[in-house]
Amino acid sequence: SGLLAFVTSATDSSLDAARESLRAGRSDDTAERLGKLHANTIAWGAVPPVTRARALRLEATIALEDEGHIARAKELTDEARALDPAAPRRSGRARCRC
């Protein structure tokens, strides 16, 4: 429907902005954006699984890189993989191009 397309597009835009914040070293801003996304339970439940998986992967990155929570990062990554099994697997080294 048109409303679902609008919500998905807005969520994707928000995730793009969150990813850019994270890349700029503003993980607090990223976490705040993700928190707002989760708080909107109607939108969160309506967006496609692939979109929710994107958000979970961003959360996993914060959990691992900023907080050092390996177990939490794995949990989030596993959840994202269950939602979007076709997504390519990336190692941290490949992502940061170290």
BELBEL-V505155 format. One record per pair of residues at least 4 apart in sequence whose C-alpha atoms are under 6 Angstrom apart, sorted by the first residue. I is the first residue (numbers start at 1). J is the second residue. Records with the same first field share a line. If there is no record, write none. Layout:
I = J, J
//
This chain:
8 = 47
18 = 30
21 = 26, 30
22 = 26, 27, 30
27 = 31
41 = 45
49 = 83
50 = 84
53 = 80, 83
56 = 76, 80
57 = 77
60 = 73, 76
61 = 65
62 = 66
63 = 67, 69, 73
64 = 68, 69, 70, 73
74 = 78
81 = 85
93 = 97, 98
//
